[in-house]
Amino acid sequence: MKKAELVFIPSPGVGHLASAVEMANLLICRDERLFITVIIMKAPIFDTKTSTIHTQSMSEDATSRVRFIQLPQKESSSEHKPGDFIATLIENNKTRVRDVAVGIQTKNGLAAFVVDMFCSEMIDVADELGVPSYVYFTSSAGFLGLMFHLQSIQDDQSKDITQFKDSDTELSVPSFANSVPSKVLPSLVLDNQDECSMFLAHARRFRRTKGIMVNTFTELESHAVKSLSDGKTPPVYPVGPVLNLKSGEGGHQSDAILSWLDDQPLSSVVFLCFGSMGSFGKEQVKEIADALERSGYRFLWSLRQPPPKGKVELPKEYENPREVLPEGFLERMSGMGKVIGWAPQVAVLSHPAVGGFVSHCGWNSTLESVWCGVPMAAWPLYAEQQMNAFANVRELGIAVEIKMDYRKDPRREFNQVPLTAEEIETGIRKVMMDDGEIRKKANEMKEKSREAVTEGGSSYIFLGRLIEDVIKNMD
């Protein structure tokens, strides 16, 4: 039996790493010819999570055919400018990754590199070794199309992408059916030319690969997937939703949260959660609290403490949330709402008591919301979340807007005016009161997401095609 070994190189970000591990697990369970080495590059900001993430969902097959190599940490990410954190991490680890790959190549043969969307510099290492490479793209097909489009604008039309900052320009992007307002483009491409160039360099490298796995499914992003099948890019494999459905299960906090939800009426609770990097200052927390109180809806609110100003760190739990909440809020809302720190997100979204999700629109969170059939209220913060919010509201019809061009990047300074209680309350009411198209669409996509990954489904078929292409690399 022909065997094929893959080297996975995920970004150290919690969402990227967890998704890559789940993708490795999926491949191993699908085909016994595959073996995978996951190379984890340590970064201090993510250390608390990465040490345990790979043990969360490994199947029995995976434990014998997936191994993890954790590279030693070289230097602190906080010493670098926001835009070059990942680039510096990659540069520091290229030689180490090459050494691991050479060892595999010499011993067993190496079928391919699978690199995270933000680790595309590692494609250079694969090329040097004469090994094919694939990208694992942990965002949407629409966003992948945007990257190629912006790269084409700059390279083929000689336009400066940063000119769109503070502009009212609407862009015609092939991967979006609607024109895209420049105000929802990622901060990374708007802030300065150097960071924009680094971002577009990823798209150029993607074009050199044998294929791009995208964590989406054809039925969700039919327009975007079709636009990427024009022969101008490597083959695109929509293989999602790739989710760790067991993430966060068990433990005292999880049990207490789910027990509270058990006591709430069907579809009565609005869930507020803003991802692993999401947090707000005291002024914005007060507005959220006022909005929840005024709305009258039951709520479950994941409230996290922002890192010290100027520090790039994961938000921490509040020892005492009362220090930032309005006086008497917890007492007044007793029985109606629950303020928590960390949240077992998939378990919460799966609970029948949850009727709406106020979300930062990270792509993993979007897919989890789709999987569970819960409509969203879009409140993006950083990275490509503004683009995801636009897609969720305008393209996919699975979300209402709170403010899709809101920006709060933990690594950048914005003079962002806090959203008012009125704006937030309006969004909460829209998502909780909707009995029409958005809730219908969310339920429809819930069914289609599950069909996509079962035998005969669209993602199942694409995954099979990908595996056969990988096996051919060993000929």
C-alpha positions as CSV (number, residue, x, y, z in Angstrom):
1,M,0.0,0.0,0.0
2,K,1.4,3.4,-1.0
3,K,1.8,5.7,2.0
4,A,2.0,9.5,2.0
5,E,3.4,11.7,4.8
6,L,2.3,15.3,5.1
7,V,4.0,18.1,7.1
8,F,1.4,20.5,8.5
9,I,2.6,24.0,9.4
10,P,-0.2,25.9,11.2
11,S,-0.1,29.5,12.5
12,P,0.2,29.6,16.3
13,G,-3.1,31.5,16.7
14,V,-5.6,29.5,18.7
15,G,-8.2,29.4,15.9
16,H,-5.7,28.5,13.2
17,L,-4.0,25.8,15.2
18,A,-7.2,24.1,16.4
19,S,-8.6,24.1,12.9
20,A,-5.3,22.7,11.4
21,V,-5.3,19.9,14.0
22,E,-8.9,19.1,13.2
23,M,-8.1,19.0,9.5
24,A,-5.2,16.6,10.2
25,N,-7.6,14.4,12.2
26,L,-10.1,14.4,9.3
27,L,-7.6,13.4,6.8
28,I,-6.2,10.5,8.9
29,C,-9.7,9.2,9.6
30,R,-10.5,9.3,5.9
31,D,-7.6,7.4,4.5
32,E,-5.2,4.9,6.2
33,R,-2.4,5.7,3.7
34,L,-1.9,9.1,5.2
35,F,0.6,10.1,8.0
36,I,0.9,13.6,9.3
37,T,3.6,15.6,11.3
38,V,2.2,18.8,12.7
39,I,5.0,21.4,13.4
40,I,4.0,23.8,16.1
41,M,5.9,27.1,16.3
42,K,5.7,28.5,19.8
43,A,4.8,32.1,20.5
44,P,4.4,33.5,24.0
45,I,1.0,35.1,23.4
46,F,-0.5,31.7,22.7
47,D,1.4,29.5,25.1
48,T,-1.4,28.9,27.5
49,K,-3.5,27.2,24.7
50,T,-1.2,25.5,22.3
51,S,0.3,23.1,24.9
52,T,-3.0,21.2,25.2
53,I,-4.9,22.0,22.0
54,H,-3.6,18.9,20.0
55,T,-5.0,16.5,22.6
56,Q,-8.6,17.7,22.5
57,S,-10.1,15.8,19.6
58,M,-7.6,13.2,18.3
59,S,-9.2,10.0,17.2
60,E,-7.6,6.6,17.9
61,D,-6.4,6.5,14.3
62,A,-4.9,9.9,14.6
63,T,-2.9,9.2,17.8
64,S,-0.9,6.6,15.9
65,R,-0.5,8.4,12.6
66,V,-0.3,12.0,13.7
67,R,2.7,13.3,15.6
68,F,3.4,16.8,17.0
69,I,6.8,18.5,17.0
70,Q,6.9,21.7,19.1
71,L,9.7,23.9,18.1
72,P,11.5,25.8,20.8
73,Q,10.6,29.4,21.3
74,K,13.2,31.8,20.0
75,E,12.1,35.3,20.9
76,S,9.1,37.3,22.1
77,S,6.5,38.3,19.6
78,S,5.8,41.5,21.5
79,E,9.2,42.9,20.4
80,H,8.0,43.3,16.9
81,K,5.6,45.6,15.1
82,P,2.0,44.3,14.8
83,G,2.2,43.5,11.1
84,D,5.5,41.5,11.1
85,F,4.8,39.2,14.1
86,I,4.0,36.1,12.0
87,A,6.6,36.9,9.3
88,T,9.3,37.1,12.0
89,L,8.1,33.9,13.6
90,I,8.3,32.1,10.2
91,E,11.8,33.5,9.4
92,N,13.0,32.3,12.8
93,N,11.8,28.8,12.2
94,K,12.5,28.1,8.5
95,T,15.7,26.3,9.1
96,R,14.1,24.1,11.9
97,V,11.2,23.2,9.7
98,R,13.5,22.4,6.8
99,D,15.5,20.0,9.1
100,V,12.4,18.2,10.2
101,A,11.2,17.9,6.6
102,V,14.5,16.6,5.4
103,G,14.5,13.9,8.1
104,I,11.0,12.7,7.0
105,Q,12.0,12.9,3.3
106,T,15.1,10.9,3.9
107,K,13.4,8.2,6.0
108,N,9.9,7.8,4.5
109,G,9.5,10.2,1.6
110,L,7.4,13.3,1.9
111,A,4.2,13.8,-0.1
112,A,3.5,17.5,0.6
113,F,3.7,20.5,2.9
114,V,0.3,21.9,4.1
115,V,0.9,25.5,5.2
116,D,-1.5,27.8,7.0
117,M,-2.7,30.8,5.1
118,F,-0.4,33.1,7.1
119,C,2.6,30.7,6.9
120,S,3.0,30.9,3.1
121,E,6.8,31.7,3.4
122,M,7.2,28.0,4.2
123,I,6.3,27.3,0.6
124,D,9.9,28.5,-0.1
125,V,11.1,25.6,2.0
126,A,8.9,23.1,0.2
127,D,10.2,24.4,-3.1
128,E,13.8,24.1,-2.0
129,L,13.2,20.4,-1.1
130,G,11.3,19.8,-4.3
131,V,8.1,18.9,-2.3
132,P,4.6,20.0,-3.5
133,S,2.7,22.4,-1.2
134,Y,-0.9,23.0,-0.4
135,V,-2.5,25.9,1.6
136,Y,-4.9,25.3,4.4
137,F,-7.1,28.5,4.3
138,T,-8.9,28.9,7.6
139,S,-11.1,31.8,6.4
140,S,-13.8,32.0,3.7
141,A,-13.7,31.4,0.0
142,G,-14.9,34.9,-0.4
143,F,-11.9,36.3,1.5
144,L,-9.5,34.1,-0.5
145,G,-11.0,35.6,-3.7
146,L,-10.5,39.1,-2.2
147,M,-6.8,38.4,-1.5
148,F,-6.3,37.3,-5.2
149,H,-8.3,40.3,-6.4
150,L,-6.3,42.9,-4.3
151,Q,-3.0,41.3,-5.4
152,S,-4.1,41.6,-9.0
153,I,-5.1,45.3,-8.5
154,Q,-1.7,46.1,-7.2
155,D,0.4,43.9,-9.5
156,D,-1.6,44.2,-12.8
157,Q,-3.1,47.6,-12.4
158,S,-0.3,49.2,-10.4
159,K,-2.8,50.6,-7.8
160,D,-1.9,51.4,-4.2
161,I,-4.4,49.4,-2.1
162,T,-3.8,51.7,0.9
163,Q,-5.6,54.5,-1.0
164,F,-8.9,52.8,0.0
165,K,-8.4,53.8,3.6
166,D,-11.2,56.2,4.8
167,S,-12.7,55.9,1.3
168,D,-16.3,55.4,0.2
169,T,-15.2,53.3,-2.8
170,E,-17.2,50.2,-3.6
171,L,-15.1,47.4,-5.1
172,S,-16.2,44.9,-7.6
173,V,-14.7,41.6,-6.3
174,P,-15.3,38.4,-8.4
175,S,-15.8,36.3,-5.2
176,F,-18.6,38.5,-3.9
177,A,-22.0,38.9,-5.6
178,N,-22.4,42.4,-4.0
179,S,-20.0,45.3,-4.4
180,V,-17.7,45.4,-1.4
181,P,-17.3,48.7,0.5
182,S,-13.7,49.6,1.1
183,K,-14.6,50.4,4.8
184,V,-14.8,46.6,5.5
185,L,-11.3,45.8,4.0
186,P,-8.9,44.4,6.6
187,S,-6.9,47.0,8.5
188,L,-3.7,45.1,7.4
189,V,-4.1,46.3,3.8
190,L,-5.2,49.8,4.7
191,D,-2.8,51.0,7.4
192,N,0.6,51.2,5.5
193,Q,2.2,50.0,2.3
194,D,4.7,47.6,4.0
195,E,2.0,45.6,5.8
196,C,-0.2,45.7,2.7
197,S,2.7,44.3,0.6
198,M,3.3,41.5,3.1
199,F,-0.4,40.6,3.0
200,L,-0.5,40.5,-0.8
201,A,2.8,38.4,-0.9
202,H,0.7,35.6,0.6
203,A,-1.6,35.6,-2.4
204,R,1.3,35.5,-4.8
205,R,2.7,32.4,-3.0
206,F,-0.7,30.8,-3.0
207,R,-0.6,30.8,-6.8
208,R,2.5,28.6,-6.7
209,T,0.9,25.7,-4.8
210,K,-0.8,22.5,-6.0
211,G,-4.1,23.4,-4.3
212,I,-5.9,25.4,-1.6
213,M,-8.1,23.7,1.0
214,V,-10.7,26.1,2.2
215,N,-12.6,25.7,5.5
216,T,-16.0,26.3,3.9
217,F,-18.6,24.3,1.8
218,T,-20.0,24.8,-1.6
219,E,-23.6,25.3,-0.5
220,L,-22.7,28.1,1.8
221,E,-20.4,30.1,-0.6
222,S,-21.6,28.9,-4.0
223,H,-20.8,32.2,-5.7
224,A,-17.3,32.5,-4.2
225,V,-16.4,28.9,-4.9
226,K,-17.5,29.2,-8.5
227,S,-15.5,32.4,-9.0
228,L,-12.3,30.5,-7.8
229,S,-12.8,27.8,-10.5
230,D,-11.8,30.0,-13.4
231,G,-8.5,28.4,-14.0
232,K,-6.5,31.4,-12.9
233,T,-5.6,30.0,-9.5
234,P,-4.6,26.5,-8.2
235,P,-7.5,24.1,-7.6
236,V,-9.6,25.0,-4.6
237,Y,-11.0,22.3,-2.3
238,P,-13.9,23.4,-0.1
239,V,-13.6,20.7,2.6
240,G,-15.5,22.3,5.5
241,P,-16.9,22.9,7.9
242,V,-13.8,21.6,9.7
243,L,-14.8,22.0,13.4
244,N,-13.8,20.6,16.7
245,L,-17.3,19.9,18.1
246,K,-15.9,18.7,21.4
247,S,-13.9,21.8,22.2
248,G,-14.5,23.0,25.7
249,E,-16.6,20.1,26.8
250,G,-16.5,19.0,30.4
251,G,-15.1,20.9,33.4
252,H,-16.9,22.8,36.2
253,Q,-17.4,26.0,34.2
254,S,-18.9,24.2,31.3
255,D,-21.3,22.2,33.5
256,A,-22.4,25.3,35.3
257,I,-23.1,27.2,32.1
258,L,-25.0,24.4,30.4
259,S,-27.0,23.8,33.6
260,W,-28.1,27.4,33.6
261,L,-29.1,27.2,30.0
262,D,-31.1,24.0,30.8
263,D,-33.4,26.2,32.9
264,Q,-34.1,28.8,30.1
265,P,-37.0,28.6,27.6
266,L,-36.4,27.5,24.0
267,S,-34.6,30.1,21.8
268,S,-34.8,32.7,24.6
269,V,-31.1,33.5,25.2
270,V,-28.8,35.8,23.3
271,F,-25.2,34.7,23.5
272,L,-22.4,37.3,23.4
273,C,-18.9,36.1,22.7
274,F,-16.0,37.8,20.9
275,G,-13.3,35.1,20.3
276,S,-10.0,34.4,21.9
277,M,-8.7,37.9,21.4
278,G,-11.9,39.8,21.9
279,S,-12.3,42.2,24.8
280,F,-13.7,45.7,25.5
281,G,-12.8,48.7,27.8
282,K,-15.0,49.8,30.7
283,E,-17.0,52.4,28.7
284,Q,-18.0,49.9,26.0
285,V,-18.8,47.2,28.7
286,K,-21.3,49.7,30.3
287,E,-23.0,50.2,27.0
288,I,-23.4,46.5,26.4
289,A,-24.8,46.0,29.9
290,D,-27.3,48.8,29.4
291,A,-28.3,47.3,26.0
292,L,-28.9,43.9,27.5
293,E,-30.9,45.3,30.4
294,R,-33.0,47.5,28.2
295,S,-33.7,44.7,25.7
296,G,-35.3,42.5,28.2
297,Y,-33.8,39.4,26.7
298,R,-32.2,36.6,28.6
299,F,-28.5,36.6,28.0
300,L,-25.2,34.7,28.4
301,W,-22.3,37.1,28.1
302,S,-18.6,36.0,27.8
303,L,-16.8,39.1,29.3
304,R,-13.1,39.2,29.1
305,Q,-10.5,41.7,30.5
306,P,-8.4,43.6,28.0
307,P,-4.6,43.2,28.2
308,P,-2.6,46.2,29.4
309,K,-2.3,49.0,26.9
310,G,0.5,48.4,24.4
311,K,0.7,44.6,25.3
312,V,-0.3,41.9,22.8
313,E,-1.7,39.3,25.0
314,L,-4.8,37.1,25.3
315,P,-7.6,38.6,27.3
316,K,-7.9,37.3,30.9
317,E,-10.8,36.4,33.1
318,Y,-12.0,39.2,35.5
319,E,-11.5,38.2,39.1
320,N,-14.5,40.4,39.9
321,P,-16.7,41.5,36.9
322,R,-18.5,44.0,39.2
323,E,-15.5,46.4,38.8
324,V,-16.5,47.1,35.2
325,L,-20.2,46.4,35.2
326,P,-22.8,49.1,36.1
327,E,-23.6,49.3,39.8
328,G,-26.3,46.7,40.7
329,F,-26.4,45.2,37.2
330,L,-25.7,41.6,38.3
331,E,-28.4,41.9,41.0
332,R,-31.0,43.4,38.7
333,M,-30.3,40.8,36.0
334,S,-30.2,37.8,38.4
335,G,-32.3,35.0,36.8
336,M,-32.4,36.8,33.5
337,G,-28.7,36.7,32.5
338,K,-25.4,35.2,33.3
339,V,-22.0,36.9,33.0
340,I,-19.1,34.4,32.4
341,G,-15.5,34.4,31.4
342,W,-14.4,31.6,29.1
343,A,-17.2,29.9,27.2
344,P,-17.6,26.4,25.7
345,Q,-18.8,28.0,22.5
346,V,-20.0,25.0,20.4
347,A,-21.8,23.5,23.4
348,V,-23.5,26.8,24.0
349,L,-24.5,27.4,20.4
350,S,-25.8,23.8,20.3
351,H,-28.1,24.4,23.2
352,P,-31.8,24.8,22.3
353,A,-32.2,27.7,24.7
354,V,-29.9,29.9,22.6
355,G,-31.7,32.0,20.0
356,G,-29.1,34.5,18.8
357,F,-25.4,35.0,18.7
358,V,-23.7,38.5,19.0
359,S,-20.4,37.6,17.4
360,H,-17.1,39.1,16.2
361,C,-17.6,37.0,13.1
362,G,-14.3,35.1,13.2
363,W,-14.6,32.5,10.6
364,N,-14.5,29.5,13.0
365,S,-17.2,31.2,15.0
366,T,-19.2,31.8,11.8
367,L,-19.0,28.1,10.9
368,E,-19.9,27.0,14.4
369,S,-23.0,29.3,14.3
370,V,-23.9,27.8,10.9
371,W,-23.4,24.2,12.1
372,C,-25.8,25.0,15.0
373,G,-28.3,27.0,13.0
374,V,-28.0,30.1,15.2
375,P,-28.5,33.5,13.5
376,M,-25.8,36.1,14.2
377,A,-25.6,39.8,15.0
378,A,-22.4,41.0,13.5
379,W,-19.9,43.0,15.6
380,P,-16.4,42.5,14.1
381,L,-13.3,43.6,15.8
382,Y,-10.0,42.8,13.9
383,A,-8.3,40.8,11.1
384,E,-10.7,39.9,8.3
385,Q,-13.7,40.0,10.6
386,Q,-15.2,43.1,8.9
387,M,-15.2,41.2,5.6
388,N,-16.8,38.2,7.3
389,A,-19.4,40.4,8.8
390,F,-20.2,41.9,5.4
391,A,-20.4,38.4,3.9
392,N,-22.6,37.1,6.7
393,V,-25.0,40.0,6.4
394,R,-25.1,40.8,2.7
395,E,-23.9,37.7,0.9
396,L,-25.0,34.7,3.0
397,G,-28.0,36.2,4.7
398,I,-27.3,34.5,8.1
399,A,-26.7,37.7,10.2
400,V,-28.0,41.1,11.0
401,E,-25.6,44.0,11.4
402,I,-24.7,45.8,14.6
403,K,-21.8,47.6,13.0
404,M,-19.8,45.8,10.3
405,D,-17.0,48.4,10.0
406,Y,-16.3,48.6,13.7
407,R,-12.6,48.1,14.4
408,K,-10.8,47.1,17.7
409,D,-7.5,45.4,16.9
410,P,-5.5,44.5,20.0
411,R,-2.3,45.3,18.0
412,R,-3.4,48.6,16.6
413,E,-4.7,52.0,17.9
414,F,-8.1,53.1,16.6
415,N,-10.0,56.2,17.7
416,Q,-13.1,54.0,17.7
417,V,-16.1,55.5,19.3
418,P,-17.8,53.0,21.5
419,L,-21.1,51.7,20.2
420,T,-24.1,53.0,22.1
421,A,-26.5,50.9,24.1
422,E,-29.2,51.9,21.5
423,E,-27.1,50.5,18.6
424,I,-26.4,47.3,20.4
425,E,-30.0,46.9,21.7
426,T,-31.3,47.3,18.1
427,G,-29.0,44.5,16.9
428,I,-30.0,42.2,19.7
429,R,-33.7,42.8,19.0
430,K,-33.2,42.3,15.3
431,V,-31.5,38.9,15.7
432,M,-33.8,37.6,18.5
433,M,-37.1,38.8,16.9
434,D,-36.3,37.6,13.4
435,D,-38.8,34.8,12.4
436,G,-38.2,35.3,8.7
437,E,-35.4,35.0,6.2
438,I,-32.3,35.1,8.4
439,R,-33.5,32.4,10.8
440,K,-34.8,30.3,7.9
441,K,-31.5,30.7,6.1
442,A,-29.5,29.7,9.3
443,N,-31.6,26.6,9.7
444,E,-31.2,25.7,6.0
445,M,-27.4,26.1,6.2
446,K,-27.3,24.0,9.4
447,E,-28.8,21.1,7.4
448,K,-26.5,21.7,4.4
449,S,-23.4,22.0,6.5
450,R,-24.0,18.5,7.9
451,E,-24.8,17.0,4.5
452,A,-21.6,18.5,3.0
453,V,-19.3,16.4,5.3
454,T,-21.2,13.1,5.2
455,E,-20.5,10.5,2.6
456,G,-21.5,11.7,-0.8
457,G,-21.7,15.4,0.3
458,S,-19.8,18.1,-1.5
459,S,-17.0,18.5,1.1
460,Y,-16.6,14.8,1.4
461,I,-16.1,14.5,-2.4
462,F,-13.7,17.4,-2.5
463,L,-11.7,15.9,0.4
464,G,-11.4,12.6,-1.6
465,R,-10.1,14.5,-4.6
466,L,-7.5,16.2,-2.5
467,I,-6.3,12.9,-1.0
468,E,-5.9,11.3,-4.4
469,D,-3.9,14.3,-5.6
470,V,-1.7,14.1,-2.5
471,I,-1.1,10.3,-3.1
472,K,-0.1,11.0,-6.7
473,N,2.8,13.1,-5.4
474,M,4.4,9.8,-4.2
475,D,4.6,8.4,-7.8
